[in-house]
Amino acid sequence: MAAVYFVYITASSKQEAETIGRTLVEERLAACVNILDGMKSMYWWEGELQSSDEAVLIAKTNKERLSALTERAAELHSYDYPCIVALPIEHGYDPFLVWIHNSVR
């Protein structure tokens, strides 16, 4: 079985997160996504300290689909440099990990 990943993605709004998330699941790039609305972000952009409200997506996928998921999320995203980072899952409930793998085949 291929390695399983959580992919952390920030979005400009809940609506954008839902659009990206729905597409990733429909195209079987992610087994599922969780959307956490109401995140406050602070960051440097173009030499100035910025603050904005964002939403977070956590997408579950496997190593085989990770590159395609990253590319597709970037295509759908409104940011110039969206935060799309993958975190490997080192341990978990095996039936859940198998379900992720099977859902993105």
N, CA, C and O of each residue as an XYZ file, in Angstrom:
420
protein
N       0.855     -1.186      0.000
C       0.000      0.000      0.000
C       0.894      1.241      0.000
O       1.892      1.298      0.719
N       0.529      2.219     -0.803
C       1.275      3.479     -0.878
C       1.122      4.259      0.419
O       0.136      4.106      1.140
N       2.104      5.089      0.702
C       2.057      5.942      1.886
C       0.847      6.864      1.813
O       0.399      7.241      0.730
N       0.326      7.220      2.981
C      -0.844      8.088      3.083
C      -0.406      9.446      3.626
O       0.492      9.530      4.464
N      -1.049     10.507      3.137
C      -0.697     11.871      3.507
C      -1.913     12.688      3.895
O      -3.008     12.490      3.368
N      -1.708     13.610      4.825
C      -2.629     14.718      5.057
C      -2.037     15.890      4.288
O      -0.849     16.183      4.423
N      -2.850     16.559      3.489
C      -2.393     17.726      2.745
C      -3.098     18.946      3.325
O      -4.323     19.061      3.279
N      -2.300     19.842      3.865
C      -2.784     21.067      4.515
C      -2.810     22.170      3.469
O      -1.794     22.484      2.850
N      -3.993     22.755      3.282
C      -4.182     23.793      2.268
C      -4.944     24.946      2.908
O      -5.976     24.728      3.542
N      -4.445     26.174      2.749
C      -5.212     27.325      3.203
C      -5.942     27.925      2.005
O      -5.474     27.828      0.871
N      -7.086     28.544      2.265
C      -7.900     29.155      1.207
C      -8.398     30.513      1.676
O      -8.462     30.784      2.875
N      -8.747     31.357      0.726
C      -9.159     32.727      1.038
C     -10.532     32.811      1.705
O     -10.856     33.813      2.342
N     -11.336     31.756      1.555
C     -12.690     31.769      2.121
C     -13.212     30.344      2.240
O     -12.639     29.407      1.684
N     -14.299     30.200      2.969
C     -14.955     28.903      3.066
C     -15.437     28.448      1.689
O     -15.348     27.268      1.350
N     -15.944     29.386      0.907
C     -16.443     29.052     -0.431
C     -15.317     28.513     -1.318
O     -15.495     27.514     -2.016
N     -14.161     29.178     -1.287
C     -13.033     28.683     -2.089
C     -12.588     27.310     -1.598
O     -12.290     26.428     -2.403
N     -12.542     27.127     -0.285
C     -12.169     25.832      0.291
C     -13.139     24.746     -0.162
O     -12.714     23.641     -0.501
N     -14.430     25.046     -0.173
C     -15.427     24.069     -0.612
C     -15.270     23.729     -2.088
O     -15.414     22.568     -2.471
N     -14.981     24.715     -2.912
C     -14.784     24.480     -4.343
C     -13.575     23.589     -4.577
O     -13.647     22.619     -5.333
N     -12.468     23.918     -3.930
C     -11.259     23.104     -4.073
C     -11.505     21.702     -3.525
O     -11.200     20.711     -4.190
N     -12.048     21.616     -2.328
C     -12.283     20.330     -1.692
C     -13.202     19.438     -2.495
O     -12.909     18.259     -2.691
N     -14.308     19.984     -2.962
C     -15.263     19.193     -3.749
C     -14.591     18.647     -5.005
O     -14.779     17.481     -5.353
N     -13.813     19.480     -5.680
C     -13.133     19.047     -6.900
C     -12.130     17.938     -6.612
O     -12.061     16.953     -7.348
N     -11.357     18.092     -5.550
C     -10.358     17.072     -5.214
C     -11.007     15.721     -4.923
O     -10.475     14.680     -5.310
N     -12.152     15.732     -4.245
C     -12.846     14.483     -3.935
C     -13.529     13.926     -5.180
O     -13.436     12.729     -5.451
N     -14.216     14.782     -5.943
C     -14.894     14.315     -7.157
C     -13.917     13.679     -8.137
O     -14.244     12.686     -8.787
N     -12.717     14.249     -8.245
C     -11.722     13.739     -9.184
C     -10.873     12.616     -8.580
O      -9.901     12.166     -9.186
N     -11.250     12.175     -7.388
C     -10.572     11.077     -6.681
C      -9.089     11.340     -6.445
O      -8.269     10.422     -6.435
N      -8.769     12.613     -6.256
C      -7.419     12.984     -5.851
C      -7.295     12.942     -4.337
O      -6.200     12.783     -3.798
N      -8.424     13.086     -3.654
C      -8.498     12.986     -2.194
C      -9.641     12.061     -1.829
O     -10.687     12.063     -2.479
N      -9.436     11.268     -0.785
C     -10.509     10.411     -0.283
C     -11.572     11.256      0.397
O     -12.766     10.979      0.282
N     -11.136     12.280      1.099
C     -12.046     13.206      1.752
C     -11.269     14.467      2.111
O     -10.038     14.477      2.099
N     -11.999     15.518      2.428
C     -11.386     16.747      2.928
C     -12.162     17.222      4.140
O     -13.375     17.033      4.231
N     -11.463     17.830      5.051
C     -12.086     18.532      6.170
C     -11.869     20.015      5.931
O     -10.787     20.427      5.511
N     -12.889     20.819      6.196
C     -12.778     22.264      6.044
C     -12.994     22.913      7.402
O     -14.015     22.710      8.060
N     -12.006     23.693      7.799
C     -12.052     24.423      9.060
C     -12.130     25.908      8.720
O     -11.161     26.491      8.233
N     -13.265     26.504      8.975
C     -13.472     27.914      8.650
C     -13.093     28.781      9.843
O     -13.051     28.313     10.981
N     -12.820     30.036      9.569
C     -12.603     30.997     10.644
C     -11.183     31.078     11.157
O     -10.969     31.501     12.293
N     -10.201     30.685     10.355
C      -8.810     30.798     10.764
C      -8.315     32.215     10.512
O      -8.663     32.817      9.496
N      -7.522     32.750     11.407
C      -6.907     34.059     11.239
C      -5.442     33.839     10.889
O      -4.735     33.127     11.602
N      -4.985     34.434      9.812
C      -3.597     34.288      9.383
C      -2.886     35.629      9.443
O      -3.473     36.671      9.153
N      -1.626     35.590      9.821
C      -0.745     36.750      9.779
C       0.506     36.338      9.033
O       1.062     35.271      9.293
N       0.958     37.178      8.102
C       2.058     36.796      7.220
C       2.649     38.032      6.547
O       2.027     39.094      6.498
N       3.860     37.865      6.034
C       4.497     38.912      5.247
C       4.113     38.735      3.792
O       4.193     37.630      3.254
N       3.696     39.820      3.149
C       3.394     39.790      1.723
C       3.779     41.132      1.135
O       3.321     42.179      1.592
N       4.632     41.091      0.110
C       5.113     42.276     -0.572
C       5.659     43.308      0.405
O       5.394     44.504      0.281
N       6.435     42.821      1.387
C       7.133     43.693      2.319
C       6.301     44.258      3.455
O       6.793     45.083      4.226
N       5.055     43.835      3.576
C       4.189     44.351      4.634
C       3.571     43.209      5.423
O       3.273     42.146      4.878
N       3.384     43.443      6.709
C       2.699     42.481      7.562
C       1.211     42.518      7.236
O       0.583     43.576      7.284
N       0.657     41.371      6.908
C      -0.751     41.258      6.526
C      -1.497     40.407      7.543
O      -0.896     39.624      8.279
N      -2.799     40.569      7.571
C      -3.670     39.744      8.391
C      -4.950     39.505      7.600
O      -5.508     40.430      7.010
N      -5.405     38.264      7.594
C      -6.634     37.966      6.863
C      -7.333     36.754      7.460
O      -6.725     35.937      8.152
N      -8.619     36.661      7.175
C      -9.401     35.485      7.549
C      -9.252     34.461      6.431
O      -9.287     34.810      5.250
N      -9.087     33.213      6.805
C      -8.939     32.140      5.831
C      -9.697     30.910      6.303
O     -10.220     30.870      7.417
N      -9.745     29.924      5.447
C     -10.265     28.598      5.792
C      -9.145     27.606      5.514
O      -8.272     27.858      4.684
N      -9.174     26.485      6.209
C      -8.172     25.432      6.041
C      -8.845     24.184      5.492
O      -9.935     23.812      5.926
N      -8.194     23.549      4.544
C      -8.611     22.229      4.067
C      -7.555     21.238      4.519
O      -6.360     21.527      4.469
N      -7.989     20.092      4.952
C      -7.084     18.976      5.190
C      -7.582     17.851      4.293
O      -8.644     17.274      4.528
N      -6.803     17.551      3.272
C      -7.166     16.520      2.307
C      -6.386     15.248      2.622
O      -5.214     15.308      2.994
N      -7.039     14.101      2.471
C      -6.379     12.818      2.694
C      -6.182     12.132      1.350
O      -7.121     11.967      0.571
N      -4.925     11.733      1.094
C      -4.607     11.086     -0.176
C      -3.449     10.119      0.023
O      -2.941      9.958      1.132
N      -3.037      9.474     -1.076
C      -1.870      8.603     -0.994
C      -0.734      9.169     -1.847
O      -0.918     10.136     -2.585
N       0.424      8.558     -1.734
C       1.612      9.067     -2.423
C       1.416      9.098     -3.938
O       1.902     10.006     -4.613
N       0.709      8.111     -4.466
C       0.496      8.027     -5.910
C      -0.296      9.224     -6.450
O      -0.096      9.621     -7.597
N      -1.176      9.794     -5.656
C      -2.041     10.896     -6.112
C      -1.581     12.267     -5.611
O      -2.175     13.289     -5.956
N      -0.532     12.286     -4.802
C      -0.105     13.517     -4.137
C       0.284     14.623     -5.116
O      -0.155     15.761     -4.950
N       1.079     14.326     -6.113
C       1.499     15.358     -7.075
C       0.311     15.911     -7.853
O       0.197     17.122     -8.044
N      -0.573     15.024     -8.300
C      -1.751     15.472     -9.056
C      -2.658     16.325     -8.175
O      -3.206     17.325     -8.638
N      -2.822     15.938     -6.908
C      -3.639     16.725     -5.981
C      -3.032     18.115     -5.795
O      -3.749     19.115     -5.833
N      -1.720     18.181     -5.596
C      -1.046     19.464     -5.401
C      -1.232     20.364     -6.615
O      -1.562     21.541     -6.469
N      -1.025     19.827     -7.795
C      -1.180     20.613     -9.024
C      -2.613     21.098     -9.211
O      -2.838     22.253     -9.575
N      -3.577     20.220     -8.964
C      -4.989     20.589     -9.161
C      -5.418     21.650     -8.159
O      -6.114     22.600     -8.520
N      -5.008     21.496     -6.899
C      -5.353     22.494     -5.888
C      -4.763     23.851     -6.257
O      -5.422     24.877     -6.094
N      -3.534     23.864     -6.747
C      -2.903     25.126     -7.154
C      -3.643     25.768     -8.328
O      -3.801     26.988     -8.366
N      -4.099     24.954     -9.290
C      -4.869     25.468    -10.440
C      -6.158     26.144    -10.000
O      -6.550     27.168    -10.560
N      -6.816     25.575     -8.997
C      -8.116     26.072     -8.538
C      -7.990     27.251     -7.574
O      -8.980     27.926     -7.291
N      -6.807     27.500     -7.078
C      -6.584     28.453     -5.992
C      -6.472     29.889     -6.496
O      -6.008     30.131     -7.610
N      -6.897     30.831     -5.671
C      -6.826     32.250     -6.036
C      -5.496     32.904     -5.672
O      -5.199     33.993     -6.163
N      -4.693     32.269     -4.827
C      -3.427     32.867     -4.387
C      -2.317     32.644     -5.418
O      -2.330     31.663     -6.162
N      -1.356     33.577     -5.446
C      -0.174     33.411     -6.291
C       0.674     32.232     -5.820
O       1.172     31.454     -6.634
N       0.837     32.102     -4.496
C       1.648     31.043     -3.904
C       0.854     30.375     -2.787
O       1.115     30.627     -1.611
N      -0.108     29.529     -3.136
C      -0.941     28.924     -2.089
C      -0.146     27.978     -1.195
O       0.795     27.315     -1.633
N      -0.549     27.938      0.054
C       0.022     26.981      1.003
C      -0.610     25.627      0.717
O      -1.791     25.404      0.985
N       0.193     24.735      0.172
C      -0.225     23.352     -0.082
C       0.952     22.493      0.348
O       1.937     22.377     -0.379
N       0.854     21.894      1.525
C       1.962     21.100      2.046
C       1.457     19.733      2.490
O       0.352     19.605      3.018
N       2.281     18.718      2.267
C       1.896     17.345      2.585
C       2.630     16.865      3.830
O       3.835     17.066      3.985
N       1.873     16.229      4.704
C       2.415     15.669      5.938
C       2.191     14.159      5.916
O       1.045     13.710      5.869
N       3.262     13.368      5.950
C       3.087     11.921      5.898
C       2.469     11.389      7.188
O       2.770     11.864      8.284
N       1.611     10.409      7.033
C       1.003      9.747      8.179
C       1.880      8.541      8.517
O       1.995      7.605      7.726
N       2.486      8.575      9.680
C       3.385      7.498     10.077
C       2.662      6.338     10.741
O       3.139      5.204     10.702
N       1.524      6.611     11.344
C       0.778      5.560     12.024
C      -0.688      5.964     12.085
O      -1.011      7.149     12.163
N      -1.566      4.979     12.047
C      -2.989      5.244     12.157
C      -3.775      3.950     12.170
O      -3.212      2.857     12.115
N      -5.066      4.093     12.243
C      -5.968      2.954     12.245
C      -5.964      2.350     10.842
O      -6.397      2.993      9.886
N      -5.478      1.123     10.718
C      -5.270      0.508      9.406
C      -6.495      0.518      8.504
O      -6.353      0.852      7.327
N      -7.701      0.172      8.981
C      -8.858      0.213      8.079
C      -9.102      1.611      7.489
O      -9.514      1.726      6.334
N      -8.856      2.655      8.255
C      -9.013      4.022      7.753
C      -7.971      4.316      6.677
O      -8.299      4.887      5.637
N      -6.732      3.937      6.916
C      -5.667      4.181      5.946
C      -5.908      3.402      4.651
O      -5.643      3.912      3.562
N      -6.402      2.192      4.765
C      -6.742      1.400      3.578
C      -7.887      2.058      2.824
O      -7.873      2.102      1.594
N      -8.886      2.575      3.549
C     -10.012      3.271      2.903
C      -9.515      4.478      2.113
O      -9.967      4.708      0.991
N      -8.593      5.251      2.683
C      -8.036      6.398      1.938
C      -7.406      5.900      0.648
O      -7.700      6.408     -0.434
N      -6.554      4.923      0.767
C      -5.854      4.392     -0.405
C      -6.842      3.908     -1.475
O      -6.690      4.230     -2.653
N      -7.842      3.142     -1.065
C      -8.816      2.608     -2.014
C      -9.709      3.680     -2.623
O     -10.176      3.523     -3.751
N      -9.950      4.750     -1.908
C     -10.852      5.805     -2.384
C     -10.238      6.677     -3.475
O     -10.963      7.323     -4.232
N      -8.923      6.700     -3.562
C      -8.273      7.552     -4.565
C      -7.719      6.749     -5.745
O      -6.965      7.283     -6.559
N      -8.085      5.487     -5.837
C      -7.603      4.640     -6.941
C      -8.315      4.956     -8.217
O      -8.038      4.342     -9.247
